[in-house]
Structure formats: C-alpha cells, structure tokens
C-alpha cells in the first residue's frame, strides 16, 4: 500500500453538485482511502463570471452528507494551501512569467474585437506569437492589456498514457495556443490545474473523459515547467435515457441530475453514492449493494470502464429500496416520519406499525404521502374493485360479508389489530370461508384501493372504529 498517494477533487463553485462531479469525487476518495493515501479538496473559482454565492458551502455540505471526508481543504487547512484558487493568483503569475522567459509561452495583446475578426477554424491565429521584443516592451510600457498564451508546437505529435483509455496520440497542429493567464490576472482552468496539482503533490488525477482532448496541453505544460506528470485516469461519460429510448449526455430533461435534487426526490445519500459508484466501475463479482466502507475495500482503478455509463432511474430506485430495507425499524421510522405529512395525532400513535408496513414496499421516501393518503381520506372508487376471481369475490358476495362484518364488529370495544384478527378469523372458520375471501372485500371497503401497505385489519386498527364503520357503510351503499 502506498501511503504517498494523493488524489484531489477540484470543483467549481457554480451551483449544486452534479452527478458527474460527485462520481469524480467519489472515485478519487475511494482510491485514496483504499491505499491509505490522502484526499484533497480544492475550490477552483478562477472563472469569476460563473461564481455562485454560497456554492462553496454546497460543496462542503454535499461531501459531508455523502460521507466523502477530505484530509486537506479550504475549511480544514493543510500543508499545501491556500486551497482556493482565487487566493493563489501570485503563484500562477510566477509560473506563467517563467514560461514566457523560457519561450514556452508569450504575451498576447489582441483585443476581443481583433480576436473575433482574425479567428480561424483552428482558433487563435497566433498573430502575437511572432511579436518582436521591442513591440512587446512598448505594449507593456503602454499598459496595454494582455493574456499569456502557451506556445504549442506546430509540428509533430504528442503522446500520453491514460490508465483507463491507454496510449493516446494527438497531432500538434490541432492544439491551439491556449490562454494560461487571463487579462484580469486569473489563470485559466487548465493552467491552474497543472500548477496546483504539481505544487500539492497530486499523484493521481481523475476527471471526466471530456478532458482527454485537453490532456496533451497539460503534458506539454508539465514538460515546459520541468515537472513530473501525475497518473491520469479519465472517467467514462454518464449518459441519460431520452423519452424516445435513445441516449444522450445526462441532463435535467431526463430527470434529476444533482445530488441534492435526488435527496429531495426521496433517495438515501448512501444509495446515491452506491449507485454512482457503479456508473463506470465494475466490481470483481456481480455484487451491486455496497456501503461506503465496502466500496473502499472493493474499489480498484482496473475496474473502471471505457464505455459510457447509462443513468437508469429504475436501477437507482431498486438500489435505494435495498438500502431502505437495510435500515433498522427504528431508523426507518424516524427517517420516514416527516414524509407522512400527518394531519392529526392518529398517525403518530400508529406510526411505528405503519412504518413497518411501508419499509419493504418503498423505492423512494417521497412515495409515502401518496401511499398513505387513503388513511386520511377515502376517495370515490369503482365498485368493480370488489370483483376478484382468485378470491372468489363478487359484488354480491362482498355486500354479504360487509353486512356480516358490520354486525360482528358493532359491539367490539377493544379495537386493536390482534382482537380484530381473532374475531374475523373465527368468523371465517365458522362460515367455511378462506380468510382471503373475507379480507378482499374488507380491504377494498376500508381503503378504496387494490394495493395498500398492510391489509384490511391493519388499516382498520389505524383509522379506528368510527372511520372503519363509516367506510363500510359507504361500501354497502356503493354495492346496493
């Protein structure tokens, strides 16, 4: 095990945490923890136009809820700070100027208008690359705004190795002279990444495969600065399913794509983390349900796939249901209670029993209000629901048994599930009825639904005697 392994997560504070960003953080975290290395959080806020106030706190909160604890970062410090890029401006300028001095970069004084007028298919036409020393000096003395650009080779090829995608070669004439330092003194994303990853001694860089095309630029920067390169690990794209069955890059039109949004839709944080881990990584066996410690134990870079991953909400539903079922009864009852939207005290008195009925039936916590709405209010329903051939239930037989149940239960004072079950069991035996033949019309009468959490007896116990009789009488009128 290599205790010198250092990975990082370097998000931009531009809003909520997207699934793709969280997966990058997760893989970097898992790899570091699996090798007793260190996981670093760095905030990349150099794009001030996209900065969203409060987004840094969102990053902290998301990582905390997901269980991805970092060893160094803006909030806890470390030996390689500052960990917020806007606080490192002087560092970037130092290395950008060094690249100019060595001939690996140059000052570009082109205005936006000039750039627009002279732009070619390849991008910038490199007009400032050939400025004389005198022209450069005059522009600097005059205070003319400038950026610093990387001087890319115009001939030959650049080859780099990625752990997932293997050896990749790019023609140098396809690489534009990218900006390293902007006119406001802030570095570009690409340049800041290279400088920070080197100075923070990052050994393994994980990022989305959309950055593969930029990697030759990173390599050339490392070479120009005389630095060793980290190990690059580019992650497969995450695609989403469209309504017509096709797939495309995951977007909000296909469903929630942010960590907080998924939580608001009723998914457990540990289930989201479990599912995201499987979006681009395959464990050695067919196992699909993992806790975070189990992911740390199982995760390997060799398990990362090249092929794009498909975000499947049905699969997420199933994984979430498995994590819900792994909760203790007490944990689930406490977690689920706020979703019950209680309108009185009767649910509070019966909540533990109801929670026990719900736990094995849920895919998402947000299903709870709809699943228990019938307890508060009986909606009009179709009397055809009483017809059930398997239980030999007809509308006529249902009316018969509802009348009998009304007479049977009228004198009952000990209105509990146990007493109700005992009386109805003895009644069905006395009339040579299978219990299901009695229970089907009872369930329909007290719920108006064919599928409910719990059967008729549990429902009757929760809604009480008065409401039960009101619903049985309604069913009787419906069937007459």
C-alpha positions in Angstrom: 0.0 0.0 0.0 1.3 3.4 -1.0 0.8 6.0 1.7 2.1 8.7 -0.6 -0.9 8.6 -2.9 -2.6 11.9 -3.1 -5.9 12.5 -5.0 -7.9 15.6 -5.3 -11.4 16.8 -6.1 -11.4 20.3 -7.6 -15.0 21.5 -8.2 -16.0 25.0 -9.3 -18.5 26.8 -7.0 -21.1 27.3 -9.7 -24.2 25.7 -8.2 -25.4 22.3 -7.0 -23.3 19.2 -7.2 -23.9 17.3 -10.5 -23.8 13.5 -10.5 -20.8 13.5 -12.8 -18.8 15.8 -10.4 -19.8 13.7 -7.4 -18.7 10.5 -9.2 -15.3 12.1 -9.8 -15.1 13.0 -6.1 -16.2 9.5 -5.1 -13.6 7.7 -7.2 -10.8 10.0 -6.0 -11.9 9.4 -2.4 -12.2 5.6 -2.8 -8.8 5.3 -4.4 -7.1 7.4 -1.8 -8.8 5.6 1.1 -8.1 2.1 -0.5 -4.4 2.9 -0.5 -4.2 4.8 2.8 -3.5 8.0 0.8 -4.8 11.5 1.2 -7.9 13.0 -0.5 -7.7 16.8 -1.1 -10.4 19.3 -1.7 -9.6 22.3 -3.8 -12.0 25.0 -4.9 -11.5 26.2 -8.5 -13.1 29.7 -8.6 -11.0 31.3 -11.2 -14.0 31.7 -13.5 -15.4 34.6 -11.6 -18.3 35.2 -14.1 -19.8 31.7 -13.2 -19.2 32.0 -9.5 -22.4 31.5 -7.5 -22.6 32.9 -4.0 -23.0 30.1 -1.4 -21.9 27.3 -3.8 -18.7 26.6 -1.9 -20.8 25.7 1.2 -23.0 23.5 -1.0 -19.8 21.6 -1.9 -18.9 21.2 1.7 -22.4 20.0 2.6 -22.6 17.6 -0.3 -19.3 15.9 0.5 -20.3 15.7 4.2 -23.7 14.1 3.5 -22.1 11.7 1.0 -19.5 10.7 3.6 -16.6 11.8 1.5 -14.3 13.3 4.1 -11.3 15.2 2.8 -7.9 15.4 4.5 -6.9 18.9 3.3 -9.0 21.7 2.0 -10.1 25.4 2.5 -12.1 24.6 5.6 -9.6 22.5 7.4 -6.3 23.7 6.0 -3.2 21.6 5.2 0.5 21.9 4.2 -0.2 23.0 0.6 -2.7 25.8 0.9 -4.3 28.1 0.1 -6.8 25.6 -1.3 -9.0 28.2 -3.1 -7.6 29.2 -6.4 -8.6 32.9 -6.2 -6.2 33.1 -3.2 -3.3 31.8 -5.3 -3.1 34.4 -8.1 0.5 35.4 -7.4 1.5 31.7 -7.7 0.1 31.3 -11.1 1.6 34.6 -12.4 5.0 33.5 -11.2 4.9 30.3 -13.3 3.2 32.0 -16.3 6.0 34.6 -16.4 8.6 31.8 -16.1 7.1 30.1 -19.2 7.4 33.4 -21.1 11.0 33.7 -20.1 11.8 30.2 -21.3 10.0 30.7 -24.6 7.2 28.2 -23.8 4.6 31.0 -23.6 4.1 34.5 -24.9 2.2 37.8 -24.3 -0.9 38.2 -26.4 -2.2 41.8 -26.7 -5.1 41.1 -29.1 -8.4 42.7 -28.1 -11.7 40.8 -28.2 -12.6 42.6 -31.4 -9.3 41.6 -33.0 -9.7 38.0 -32.0 -13.2 37.9 -33.4 -12.0 39.4 -36.7 -8.9 37.2 -37.1 -10.3 33.9 -35.8 -9.6 30.8 -37.9 -11.1 27.4 -38.0 -8.4 26.2 -35.6 -9.0 29.1 -33.3 -6.5 31.9 -32.5 -4.2 32.7 -35.5 -1.1 33.2 -33.3 -0.5 36.7 -34.5 1.2 37.8 -31.3 3.4 34.8 -31.2 5.9 36.5 -33.5 6.0 39.9 -31.9 9.5 41.4 -31.6 11.0 42.1 -28.2 10.6 45.8 -28.9 6.9 45.5 -29.7 6.3 43.5 -26.6 8.2 46.1 -24.5 6.3 49.0 -26.0 3.0 47.4 -25.3 3.9 46.6 -21.7 5.1 50.1 -21.0 1.9 51.5 -22.5 -0.1 49.4 -20.1 -1.8 47.5 -22.9 -4.0 44.6 -21.6 -2.6 41.2 -22.3 -3.1 37.5 -21.7 -0.3 34.9 -21.6 -0.7 32.0 -24.1 1.0 28.7 -24.2 3.3 28.3 -27.2 2.2 25.0 -28.7 4.4 23.0 -31.1 3.0 23.3 -34.7 4.6 20.1 -36.0 4.9 16.5 -34.8 2.8 14.6 -32.3 2.2 14.5 -28.6 1.5 11.1 -26.9 0.4 10.5 -23.4 -0.8 7.4 -21.4 -4.1 7.2 -19.6 -4.8 4.4 -17.1 -8.3 3.8 -18.5 -8.0 4.7 -22.2 -4.4 3.7 -22.8 -1.9 5.4 -25.1 -3.4 8.4 -27.0 -1.6 10.4 -29.7 -2.6 13.9 -30.9 -1.3 15.9 -33.9 0.3 19.0 -32.5 -1.1 21.2 -35.3 -4.6 20.6 -33.8 -3.6 22.2 -30.5 -4.4 25.9 -30.2 -2.2 28.3 -28.2 -4.4 28.2 -25.1 -4.6 31.1 -22.7 -2.8 30.4 -19.4 -3.2 33.7 -17.6 -6.2 36.0 -18.4 -6.1 39.8 -18.6 -7.6 40.0 -15.1 -4.7 38.1 -13.6 -6.7 34.9 -13.0 -5.4 31.7 -14.5 -7.5 29.6 -16.8 -8.8 26.3 -15.6 -6.2 24.2 -17.5 -3.2 26.2 -16.3 -4.3 26.4 -12.6 -4.9 22.7 -12.6 -1.4 21.9 -13.7 0.3 24.3 -11.3 -1.8 23.3 -8.3 -1.6 19.5 -9.0 2.2 19.8 -9.1 2.5 22.0 -6.0 0.0 20.0 -4.0 1.9 16.8 -5.0 -1.1 15.1 -6.5 -0.1 11.7 -7.7 -3.3 10.6 -9.5 -5.7 12.9 -11.4 -9.2 11.7 -12.0 -11.5 13.6 -14.3 -14.2 13.1 -16.9 -13.2 11.7 -20.4 -14.3 15.0 -21.9 -10.9 16.4 -20.8 -9.0 13.8 -22.8 -8.6 16.2 -25.7 -7.0 18.8 -23.4 -4.5 16.4 -21.9 -1.8 17.0 -24.5 -1.8 20.6 -23.4 -1.4 19.5 -19.8 1.5 17.2 -20.7 3.3 20.0 -22.6 2.9 22.3 -19.7 4.4 19.8 -17.3 7.3 19.3 -19.8 7.8 23.0 -20.2 8.0 23.6 -16.5 10.3 20.5 -16.0 7.8 18.7 -13.7 7.0 15.0 -13.4 3.4 14.2 -14.6 0.8 12.6 -12.4 -1.0 9.4 -13.4 -4.1 10.3 -15.5 -7.3 8.5 -15.0 -10.1 9.7 -17.3 -13.6 8.5 -16.4 -16.3 7.5 -18.9 -19.2 9.7 -19.8 -22.5 9.4 -18.0 -25.4 9.3 -20.4 -29.1 9.5 -19.8 -32.1 7.9 -21.4 -34.4 10.1 -23.5 -38.1 9.7 -23.8 -37.8 8.0 -27.2 -35.4 5.4 -25.9 -32.2 7.0 -27.2 -29.4 8.1 -25.0 -27.5 11.4 -24.7 -25.4 13.2 -22.2 -27.2 13.3 -18.9 -29.3 16.4 -18.5 -32.2 17.7 -16.4 -34.7 16.9 -19.1 -34.2 13.2 -18.3 -34.6 13.7 -14.6 -32.8 14.9 -11.5 -29.1 15.2 -12.1 -27.9 16.8 -8.9 -27.1 15.1 -5.6 -29.4 17.4 -3.5 -32.2 17.1 -6.1 -32.0 13.3 -5.8 -32.2 13.5 -2.0 -35.3 15.8 -2.3 -36.8 13.1 -4.5 -36.5 10.6 -1.6 -33.3 8.8 -2.3 -30.9 8.0 0.6 -27.4 9.5 0.4 -25.8 6.1 0.8 -27.9 4.7 -2.0 -27.0 7.5 -4.4 -23.3 7.0 -3.6 -23.7 3.2 -4.1 -25.3 3.8 -7.5 -22.9 6.4 -8.7 -20.0 4.1 -7.9 -21.4 1.6 -10.4 -21.7 4.3 -13.2 -18.4 3.4 -14.9 -16.9 1.0 -12.4 -17.5 -2.8 -12.2 -16.7 -4.8 -9.1 -14.9 -8.1 -9.4 -18.1 -10.0 -8.8 -21.8 -9.3 -9.7 -22.4 -7.6 -6.4 -24.4 -4.3 -6.5 -25.2 -3.3 -3.0 -22.4 -1.6 -1.1 -21.9 0.5 2.0 -19.2 3.2 1.7 -16.6 1.1 3.7 -17.4 -1.8 1.4 -16.8 0.4 -1.7 -13.4 1.4 -0.2 -12.5 -2.2 0.3 -13.6 -3.2 -3.3 -12.6 -0.3 -5.4 -9.8 -0.6 -8.0 -8.8 1.6 -10.9 -8.7 -1.6 -13.1 -12.5 -1.9 -12.6 -13.1 1.5 -14.4 -14.7 1.1 -17.8 -14.1 2.9 -21.1 -17.7 2.7 -22.2 -20.2 5.4 -21.3 -22.4 4.6 -18.3 -26.2 4.9 -18.6 -28.0 6.6 -15.7 -31.1 4.4 -15.1 -33.6 5.8 -12.6 -35.3 2.4 -12.2 -32.0 0.8 -11.2 -31.4 3.7 -8.7 -35.0 3.0 -7.4 -34.1 -0.7 -6.8 -30.8 0.1 -5.1 -32.5 2.7 -2.9 -35.1 0.2 -1.9 -32.4 -2.2 -0.8 -30.8 0.4 1.3 -34.1 1.3 2.8 -34.7 -2.3 3.8 -31.3 -2.5 5.4 -32.3 0.2 7.9 -33.4 -0.9 11.4 -37.1 -0.4 12.1 -36.3 2.5 14.4 -34.0 4.2 11.8 -36.6 3.9 9.1 -39.5 5.1 11.3 -37.5 8.2 12.3 -36.3 8.9 8.8 -39.6 8.4 7.1 -41.9 10.1 9.6 -41.5 13.7 8.1 -42.8 12.4 4.8 -46.0 11.1 6.3 -47.4 14.7 6.4 -49.5 14.0 9.4 -52.7 15.9 9.7 -53.5 14.8 13.3 -52.4 12.5 16.0 -53.7 9.1 14.9 -50.7 8.5 12.6 -48.3 9.4 15.3 -49.9 6.8 17.6 -49.7 4.2 14.9 -46.6 5.4 13.1 -44.2 2.5 14.1 -46.7 -0.1 12.8 -47.3 1.8 9.6 -43.6 2.4 9.1 -43.1 -1.4 9.4 -45.7 -1.9 6.6 -44.1 0.7 4.4 -40.4 -0.1 4.7 -40.4 -3.2 2.4 -42.7 -1.5 -0.2 -40.8 1.7 -0.9 -38.4 2.7 -3.6 -38.3 6.3 -2.6 -39.3 8.1 0.6 -41.3 10.6 -1.4 -43.8 7.8 -2.3 -45.0 7.8 1.3 -47.6 10.6 1.1 -49.3 9.0 -1.9 -49.2 5.5 -0.4 -50.9 6.6 2.9 -53.2 9.3 1.5 -56.2 6.9 1.7 -55.7 6.7 5.5 -56.7 10.4 5.8 -59.4 10.5 3.2 -61.3 7.8 1.3 -61.6 8.8 -2.3 -64.5 7.6 -4.5 -63.7 4.3 -6.1 -65.0 1.8 -8.7 -67.2 -1.0 -7.2 -65.6 -3.3 -9.8 -62.6 -3.4 -7.4 -64.6 -5.9 -5.2 -64.5 -8.4 -8.1 -61.6 -10.8 -7.6 -61.9 -14.2 -9.3 -58.9 -15.7 -7.4 -60.6 -14.9 -4.1 -64.0 -15.8 -5.4 -65.1 -12.3 -4.6 -68.1 -10.8 -6.4 -70.0 -7.6 -5.7 -72.9 -9.7 -4.3 -70.6 -11.7 -2.0 -68.8 -8.6 -1.0 -72.1 -7.0 0.1 -73.0 -10.1 2.0 -69.7 -10.2 4.0 -69.6 -6.4 4.6 -73.1 -6.6 6.2 -71.9 -9.5 8.3 -68.8 -7.7 9.4 -70.8 -4.6 10.4 -73.0 -6.8 12.7 -70.0 -8.8 14.0 -67.9 -5.8 15.0 -70.6 -3.4 16.3 -70.2 -4.5 19.9 -66.4 -4.6 19.9 -64.7 -2.2 22.2 -61.1 -3.5 22.2 -60.3 -2.1 18.8 -56.8 -3.5 18.1 -55.3 -5.4 15.2 -54.9 -8.5 17.4 -58.6 -8.5 18.5 -59.9 -7.8 15.0 -57.8 -10.6 13.5 -59.0 -13.1 16.2 -62.7 -12.2 15.6 -62.5 -12.2 11.8 -60.5 -15.5 11.8 -63.1 -17.2 13.9 -65.9 -15.8 11.7 -64.3 -17.1 8.5 -63.8 -20.5 10.1 -67.4 -20.7 11.3 -68.6 -19.9 7.7 -66.1 -22.2 6.0 -64.5 -19.2 4.3 -60.9 -18.9 3.2 -59.5 -15.8 5.0 -58.7 -14.1 1.7 -62.4 -14.3 0.7 -63.3 -12.2 3.7 -60.2 -9.9 3.6 -60.5 -8.8 -0.1 -63.8 -7.0 0.2 -62.8 -5.7 3.6 -59.5 -4.2 2.2 -61.4 -2.5 -0.7 -64.1 -1.2 1.6 -61.7 0.5 4.1 -59.1 1.7 1.5 -60.8 2.0 -1.9 -57.5 0.5 -3.3 -56.5 -2.9 -4.6 -52.9 -2.5 -3.2 -52.2 -1.0 0.2 -49.4 -1.1 2.7 -50.8 -3.7 5.1 -54.1 -5.5 4.8 -57.6 -4.6 5.9 -57.1 -5.5 9.6 -54.1 -3.2 9.9 -55.9 -0.4 8.2 -59.0 -0.8 10.4 -56.8 -0.7 13.5 -55.1 2.6 12.3 -58.2 4.5 11.2 -60.3 3.5 14.2 -63.7 2.0 14.7 -65.7 5.1 13.8 -63.9 5.7 10.5 -64.0 2.0 9.7 -67.8 1.8 10.1 -68.2 5.0 8.0 -66.2 3.4 5.2 -68.0 0.0 5.5 -71.4 1.8 5.3 -70.2 3.7 2.2 -69.2 0.4 0.6 -72.5 -1.1 1.4 -74.3 1.8 -0.3 -72.0 1.5 -3.3 -72.8 -2.2 -3.7 -76.6 -1.9 -3.3 
